[in-house]
């Protein structure tokens, strides 16, 4: 007796086979083949489950987390010559300490950059007592603020090694978790075959991340 493989029953339950093949397989089921009926029952339930799952609307935060855990494949790689020059607009480590404080302790770090028509806001939040951290950012077009910056490939690279990668949402937002290491760069590939690359800071999260000392105040005579 001829039996059918599981991929054939998948196509059968999804209605992808021709009329002649479907008729032959229905006749085979009617003949009482237990092996094929078991496969048909399984693929029928599987097809129904997949249809129900596909109809559910997945929240955007869950999509971002899934992309961070399961990196997407980058299709269009930009050439090194298309890298945009970057200007630092803000660096939280360079903010002067309040008057009178000898040192400050920053748990995280935040920076703002300009590259061409784009503005990039980046924040790093380290996990306490571990070497892991999360990078959270948003890329916008400051010339055309209404322009959507979704589905842009974003990756973290250490040399040629891709540490993590994801896609930006329609607001230009992205988030990735990673293990801190030296020479790590944040790379964003724009729709016009240009790219932005930002070196990321590495610091230990359970110790003062940045100590900045102010100039000692001069003593006043008699005090």
N, C-alpha and C positions, 0 to 999 in steps of 0.2 A: 504494500500500500504506500502510495506517495504521501509524504508529509511536507508541510510548508514551514519555512524558517520564520523566526520572530520578526525580522524586518519586513517580510511579506505580509504578516498579520498587522503590523503597524500601518503599512500602506493601505491595507484593506479597511481597517477601522477608520482611517482618516479619509477614505473615499478617493484615494489617489490612483487606484488601478482601473484598467479598462473594463468594459462591461463583460467581456468574455472571461477574463481572469476572476472577476468577482463571482460570476455564475459558477465557475469550476470550484472555487473555494467554499461557496455556500453548499454546493452538492457534497463536497468532502465533509463538511461539518454535519450535514444531515445523515451521512453514512455512519456516524457514531464514533469518530476517531477521538479518543480521550486526550491524547497528547496535544493535538491541534486545538481542541476545544479549550484546554487549559490556557494555551497561548492566546487564544481569541478573547477569553474572559479577562486576562491580564491586560492586554493591549486596549481593550474597550474601556476598562476602568482608568487606565493611564491616560488615554485620550481625553476622557471626560474631566479628569483632574487637571490636566494641562489647560484645557479650555477655561475652567473656572479660575485658575491662577492668573491666566493672561488677562482676564476681565477685571481683576482687582487693580485699583490705583495705588501705586507705591508712593509713600510720602517722600518728598525731596530729601530730607535729612537721612532717611534710610538708604536712598540711592547713593548719596555722597559717601556714607560709611562703607557701603558695599564696594564702591569703586576704590576706596582707600585700601580695603582688605584684599580685593582681587583686582590687581592692576589691569588696565585695558591695554590693548595692542595699539601702538602708535603706527599709523599708516604713512603719513607724509612727514618725512624727516627734512628739516631745513639744512641748508648748507652753512658752513661756518661764516662765510662772507656776508650772510644776511643778518648777522647779529646787530641789534640796535645798541647804540651807546646809551649808557644809563647814568642818570644824575640822581644823587642822594638828596632828597628833600627834607627827610627827618630820620634821626637815629636816636632811639631812646637812651642808648648808652652815652650819647654825647650831650644829653641835657644837663646843664650845670646843677650841682647840688644846692639845696637851700642854704642860705647864709647861716653859718654857725655849726653846720653838721660836718663832722670829719669824714664820714663815709656813708654810703648808701648801699642797699642790697636790693637788687632786682631779680625776681624769680624768673620773669620772662623777658622778652625783647620784642620791640616793634619798630618797623621801618617803613618809610614811604619813598617811592622812587618814581622818576619820570623817564620814559623811553619813547621818543617819537611823540605820537598822539596819545600814548597810553600812560595811565597812572597805576601803580602797583602798591597796594597796602598789604604788608606781610607782618604776621605775628607768630612768634614761637613760644609754645607753652611746654616746658619740660615736665616730665613725671618725677615726683619726689622719690629719692632713694634709688633711681634707676638711670640707665643711660638712654632711655627712650624719650621722645619728644613728639609734639604735634605741630605741624606748620599749617596755619590758617591764613588765607589771603583772599583778596578780591582785585581783579583787574578791570579797569574802566577806561573809556575813551573820554578824556577831558575836553576834546574839541567837539565831539558829538556825544553828549551824555546819554541820549536816548538809544544809542547803538548797542544792540545786544552782544555780549561777549561770551556766549555759551558754546559748549562743545570744543573748547580749546584744549589741546593736549598739554598737560602739566606734569612735570617729572622732577624727581630728585636724583642727582647723579653724583657719583664719586668717581671721577675720571670717566671711563667708558662704562662703568657699572651703573645700571639703573636700580636705585634703591627702592623707589616707590613711584607710582604714576597714577594719574586720574584724569578726569575731564572736568572743566568748569561748568557750572550750571548756567542758566540763562541770565543770571545776574552777574556773572563773572566770578562767582565765589568757588573756592576749592578748599579741600582739607585732606591732609595725609598724615599718617603716623609713621615714624621711622626710628632707627637706632642711630644715635649721634655718632659721627665720625669726622675725621679731618677732610678738608678740601671738598666739602659738600656744596653743590650748587643747585639752585632752583631754576629750572628751565621752563619757559612758556613759549609755545609755538603759535604764532598768530596766523590768521586766515590768509594774509597776503605773503606767505612764505618767509616771514621774518621771525626772529626769535629774540627773547629777552632772557638773560642769564644773570642771576644774583647769587653771590657767595653767601652762604648761611653761617651764622656764628655758632660756635660750639662752646658749651659751658656746663659745669657740674651743677645739677639742680638743687642738691641739698647743702650747698655751701654758697656764700655770697658770690653771685654771678659777676658782679662788676663793682669794684671798690674804687671810688674816686675821691682823692684827698684834696681838700681845699688848702689854699696857702695859709700858713699859720698867721694868726692875727698878731700884730705888733703889740708889745706891752706898753702901756702908757705909764709914764713916770708917776710914782706915788701910788700905784695901784697894783 
